[in-house]
Amino acid sequence: MAKMTIPKPGKPVRGSKSGKPIMALIDLMGRRWILRILWELRGDALTFRGLQEACGGLSPSVLNARLAELREAALIETTADGYALTPMGRELGTEFEALTHWAEKWAKGLK
């Protein structure tokens, strides 16, 4: 089985040849289930099964692949209690709060 690689700053990524860090992040966040997994880990650590259930029954093979990508990206880690956000993963969640507020204003403006 080929080693999974994540989009990395400094290298071309899906949709961009610039190698800019934001483009690598957008590529990673655009992968199916990545945002949902990060969302479900915003609180306490979850076991594999707990995370799978929190994500609505995500298949084990897809969950394993996404967890490997998120570990390689240093956004999650394995703890004694299961999977948890790293400090960088928690910081990303904080950054997404501003985007959440913007999205809520945007949604109201579309009505």
CYANA upper distance limits for C-alpha pairs under 8 A (distance plus 0.5 A):
  4 MET  CA     65 ALA  CA      8.34
  4 MET  CA     68 ALA  CA      8.27
  4 MET  CA     69 GLU  CA      7.57
  5 THR  CA     69 GLU  CA      7.50
  5 THR  CA     72 GLU  CA      8.43
  6 ILE  CA     28 LEU  CA      7.29
  6 ILE  CA     69 GLU  CA      6.49
  6 ILE  CA     72 GLU  CA      7.68
  6 ILE  CA     73 ALA  CA      7.44
  7 PRO  CA     11 LYS  CA      8.08
  7 PRO  CA     13 VAL  CA      6.39
  7 PRO  CA     24 ALA  CA      5.55
  7 PRO  CA     25 LEU  CA      7.78
  7 PRO  CA     27 ASP  CA      7.00
  7 PRO  CA     28 LEU  CA      6.56
  8 LYS  CA     12 PRO  CA      8.49
  8 LYS  CA     13 VAL  CA      8.00
  8 LYS  CA     19 GLY  CA      8.07
  8 LYS  CA     21 PRO  CA      7.73
  8 LYS  CA     24 ALA  CA      5.91
  8 LYS  CA     25 LEU  CA      8.39
  9 PRO  CA     19 GLY  CA      5.69
  9 PRO  CA     20 LYS  CA      6.10
  9 PRO  CA     21 PRO  CA      4.92
  9 PRO  CA     22 ILE  CA      8.32
  9 PRO  CA     23 MET  CA      8.14
  9 PRO  CA     24 ALA  CA      6.02
 10 GLY  CA     18 SER  CA      7.94
 10 GLY  CA     19 GLY  CA      4.50
 10 GLY  CA     20 LYS  CA      6.57
 10 GLY  CA     21 PRO  CA      7.53
 11 LYS  CA     17 LYS  CA      7.66
 11 LYS  CA     18 SER  CA      7.82
 11 LYS  CA     19 GLY  CA      4.94
 11 LYS  CA     20 LYS  CA      8.36
 12 PRO  CA     16 SER  CA      6.40
 12 PRO  CA     17 LYS  CA      4.62
 12 PRO  CA     18 SER  CA      6.53
 12 PRO  CA     19 GLY  CA      5.45
 13 VAL  CA     17 LYS  CA      6.62
 13 VAL  CA     19 GLY  CA      7.36
 13 VAL  CA     23 MET  CA      7.52
 13 VAL  CA     24 ALA  CA      6.54
 13 VAL  CA     27 ASP  CA      7.24
 14 ARG  CA     27 ASP  CA      6.62
 15 GLY  CA     23 MET  CA      8.47
 15 GLY  CA     27 ASP  CA      8.30
 16 SER  CA     23 MET  CA      7.12
 18 SER  CA     23 MET  CA      8.31
 19 GLY  CA     23 MET  CA      7.35
 19 GLY  CA     24 ALA  CA      7.49
 20 LYS  CA     24 ALA  CA      7.16
 21 PRO  CA     25 LEU  CA      6.73
 22 ILE  CA     26 ILE  CA      6.60
 23 MET  CA     27 ASP  CA      6.65
 24 ALA  CA     28 LEU  CA      6.73
 25 LEU  CA     29 MET  CA      6.51
 26 ILE  CA     30 GLY  CA      6.43
 27 ASP  CA     31 ARG  CA      7.30
 28 LEU  CA     34 ILE  CA      8.03
 29 MET  CA     34 ILE  CA      6.38
 29 MET  CA     35 LEU  CA      6.56
 30 GLY  CA     34 ILE  CA      7.75
 30 GLY  CA     35 LEU  CA      8.27
 33 TRP  CA     37 ILE  CA      6.57
 33 TRP  CA     66 ARG  CA      7.82
 34 ILE  CA     38 LEU  CA      6.81
 34 ILE  CA     66 ARG  CA      6.92
 34 ILE  CA     70 LEU  CA      8.29
 35 LEU  CA     39 TRP  CA      6.52
 36 ARG  CA     40 GLU  CA      6.65
 36 ARG  CA     55 CYS  CA      7.23
 37 ILE  CA     41 LEU  CA      6.80
 37 ILE  CA     51 LEU  CA      7.91
 37 ILE  CA     55 CYS  CA      7.39
 38 LEU  CA     42 ARG  CA      6.91
 38 LEU  CA     85 LEU  CA      8.00
 38 LEU  CA     89 GLY  CA      8.32
 38 LEU  CA     93 GLY  CA      8.38
 39 TRP  CA     93 GLY  CA      8.43
 40 GLU  CA     51 LEU  CA      7.57
 40 GLU  CA     54 ALA  CA      7.07
 40 GLU  CA     55 CYS  CA      7.78
 41 LEU  CA     45 ALA  CA      6.71
 41 LEU  CA     46 LEU  CA      7.38
 41 LEU  CA     51 LEU  CA      8.38
 41 LEU  CA     83 TYR  CA      7.97
 41 LEU  CA     84 ALA  CA      6.43
 41 LEU  CA     85 LEU  CA      6.81
 42 ARG  CA     85 LEU  CA      7.56
 42 ARG  CA     90 ARG  CA      7.69
 42 ARG  CA     93 GLY  CA      7.80
 44 ASP  CA     84 ALA  CA      7.44
 45 ALA  CA     79 THR  CA      8.16
 45 ALA  CA     81 ASP  CA      6.37
 45 ALA  CA     82 GLY  CA      5.94
 45 ALA  CA     83 TYR  CA      5.64
 45 ALA  CA     84 ALA  CA      5.00
 45 ALA  CA     85 LEU  CA      8.20
 46 LEU  CA     50 GLY  CA      5.96
 46 LEU  CA     51 LEU  CA      6.03
 46 LEU  CA     81 ASP  CA      7.14
 46 LEU  CA     82 GLY  CA      5.43
 46 LEU  CA     83 TYR  CA      5.78
 46 LEU  CA     84 ALA  CA      7.32
 47 THR  CA     51 LEU  CA      6.47
 47 THR  CA     81 ASP  CA      7.13
 47 THR  CA     82 GLY  CA      4.72
 47 THR  CA     83 TYR  CA      6.55
 48 PHE  CA     52 GLN  CA      6.56
 48 PHE  CA     82 GLY  CA      7.29
 48 PHE  CA     83 TYR  CA      7.74
 49 ARG  CA     53 GLU  CA      6.64
 50 GLY  CA     54 ALA  CA      6.56
 51 LEU  CA     55 CYS  CA      6.64
 52 GLN  CA     56 GLY  CA      7.09
 52 GLN  CA     57 GLY  CA      5.84
 52 GLN  CA     58 LEU  CA      5.95
 52 GLN  CA     59 SER  CA      7.95
 52 GLN  CA     60 PRO  CA      7.83
 52 GLN  CA     63 LEU  CA      7.63
 53 GLU  CA     57 GLY  CA      5.51
 53 GLU  CA     58 LEU  CA      7.80
 58 LEU  CA     62 VAL  CA      7.50
 58 LEU  CA     63 LEU  CA      6.94
 59 SER  CA     63 LEU  CA      6.67
 60 PRO  CA     64 ASN  CA      6.47
 61 SER  CA     65 ALA  CA      6.75
 62 VAL  CA     66 ARG  CA      6.67
 63 LEU  CA     67 LEU  CA      6.51
 64 ASN  CA     68 ALA  CA      6.69
 65 ALA  CA     69 GLU  CA      6.87
 66 ARG  CA     70 LEU  CA      6.63
 67 LEU  CA     71 ARG  CA      6.54
 67 LEU  CA     76 ILE  CA      8.17
 68 ALA  CA     72 GLU  CA      6.61
 69 GLU  CA     73 ALA  CA      6.63
 70 LEU  CA     74 ALA  CA      6.74
 70 LEU  CA     75 LEU  CA      5.89
 70 LEU  CA     76 ILE  CA      6.20
 71 ARG  CA     75 LEU  CA      6.44
 71 ARG  CA     76 ILE  CA      5.62
 71 ARG  CA     77 GLU  CA      6.42
 74 ALA  CA     86 THR  CA      7.33
 74 ALA  CA     88 MET  CA      7.61
 74 ALA  CA     89 GLY  CA      7.87
 75 LEU  CA     85 LEU  CA      6.33
 75 LEU  CA     86 THR  CA      5.83
 75 LEU  CA     87 PRO  CA      8.15
 75 LEU  CA     88 MET  CA      6.31
 75 LEU  CA     89 GLY  CA      4.70
 75 LEU  CA     90 ARG  CA      8.39
 76 ILE  CA     83 TYR  CA      7.18
 76 ILE  CA     84 ALA  CA      5.96
 76 ILE  CA     85 LEU  CA      4.76
 76 ILE  CA     86 THR  CA      5.48
 76 ILE  CA     89 GLY  CA      6.79
 77 GLU  CA     83 TYR  CA      6.26
 77 GLU  CA     84 ALA  CA      6.02
 77 GLU  CA     85 LEU  CA      6.71
 77 GLU  CA     86 THR  CA      6.48
 78 THR  CA     82 GLY  CA      6.13
 78 THR  CA     83 TYR  CA      5.16
 78 THR  CA     84 ALA  CA      6.86
 79 THR  CA     83 TYR  CA      6.45
 79 THR  CA     84 ALA  CA      7.24
 85 LEU  CA     89 GLY  CA      5.46
 85 LEU  CA     90 ARG  CA      6.30
 86 THR  CA     90 ARG  CA      6.71
 87 PRO  CA     91 GLU  CA      6.66
 88 MET  CA     92 LEU  CA      6.70
 89 GLY  CA     93 GLY  CA      6.89
 90 ARG  CA     94 THR  CA      6.91
 91 GLU  CA     95 GLU  CA      6.82
 92 LEU  CA     96 PHE  CA      6.76
 93 GLY  CA     97 GLU  CA      7.11
 94 THR  CA     98 ALA  CA      8.09
 95 GLU  CA     99 LEU  CA      7.70
 96 PHE  CA    100 THR  CA      6.60
 97 GLU  CA    101 HIS  CA      6.86
 98 ALA  CA    102 TRP  CA      6.79
 99 LEU  CA    103 ALA  CA      6.58
100 THR  CA    104 GLU  CA      6.78
101 HIS  CA    105 LYS  CA      6.97
102 TRP  CA    106 TRP  CA      6.63
103 ALA  CA    107 ALA  CA      6.54
104 GLU  CA    108 LYS  CA      6.85
105 LYS  CA    109 GLY  CA      6.77
106 TRP  CA    110 LEU  CA      6.98
107 ALA  CA    111 LYS  CA      7.44
